[in-house]
Amino acid sequence: MEQRRRAGAGADPKANGLGAAVARLRRELATHPAELSDRAVAEDELAVLAAMARTGDVEQPRLHRCLLVVAGALGSVSALAPALREVREAVDLCGRPTGPPWSRD
């Protein structure tokens, strides 16, 4: 069974947090002067994360895969570490179940 969560009538604070963290990392990556061999890969995966956050359609397996790819591409760049940590924390929050155990998918 695929684990997926959709935003309801109200805004999902977890998805909003993910969107804000991804936006910060994208801004910092865009202004980072060094040539990074995996920059395009990281940008593509950050775009996927941003889309999931924007729509509220959070696919947990894809969320974690994107994080792994971004961390692999940017993890050695110390200037981006705080923003990358923020994305990781937001992904962790999005992956946590909400509501009582009997109502979870």
Long-range contacts (C-beta under 8 A, 24 or more apart in sequence): 1-105, 2-59, 2-61, 3-59, 3-60, 3-61, 3-105, 4-57, 4-58, 4-59, 4-60, 4-105, 5-56, 5-57, 5-58, 5-60, 5-94, 5-98, 5-105, 6-56, 6-57, 6-58, 7-55, 7-56, 7-57, 12-56, 14-58, 14-90, 14-93, 14-94, 14-96, 14-98, 15-52, 15-53, 15-54, 15-56, 15-58, 15-94, 16-53, 17-90, 17-93, 17-94, 18-49, 18-52, 18-53, 18-58, 18-87, 18-90, 18-91, 18-93, 18-94, 19-50, 19-53, 19-54, 20-90, 21-83, 21-86, 21-87, 21-89, 21-90, 22-46, 22-49, 22-50, 22-53, 22-87, 22-90, 23-50, 24-83, 24-86, 25-70, 25-74, 25-80, 25-83, 25-84, 25-86, 25-87, 26-50, 28-79, 28-80, 28-83, 29-74, 29-80, 29-83, 32-77, 32-79, 32-80, 34-77, 36-73, 36-74, 36-77, 38-72, 38-73, 38-74, 39-73, 41-69, 41-73, 42-69, 42-70, 42-73, 42-74, 45-69, 45-70, 45-73, 46-70, 49-87, 49-91, 58-94, 60-94, 60-95, 63-91, 63-94, 63-95, 64-91, 64-95, 66-91, 67-91
